[in-house]
């Protein structure tokens, strides 16, 4: 099976802006790239016009590149967030945590020292 590496280093690409927001893209290919292009043209369905086929191929390539760029950006953002989190953990002072199971539990015989405050008027305590 033959494979052709399409190198864009020596390719010439020109983009022309047209009226009404249209664009014309011209790509000049080497002899090897042109042969690859002709070989690839053989997969076009006979009922699909050639210009439509090439537009679909071009737009599918653009969509694939867009998805790759988005994935790379999301990966970079996730990596930055992870690094920031790790840096924050390094800078944060250590905190001693007491497991709930180690906290003392009140006896049923002990009187609760909790006082509940309500909005109702409370009797005043006499001054001593």
Buried (B, 14 or more C-beta within 10 A) or exposed (E): EEEEEEEEEEEEEEEEEEEEEEEEEEBEBEEEBEEBBEEEEEEBEEEEEEEEBBEEBEEEEEEEEEEEEEEEEEEEEEEEEEEEEEEEEEEEEEEEEEEEEEEEEEEEEEEEEEEEEEEEEEEEEEEE
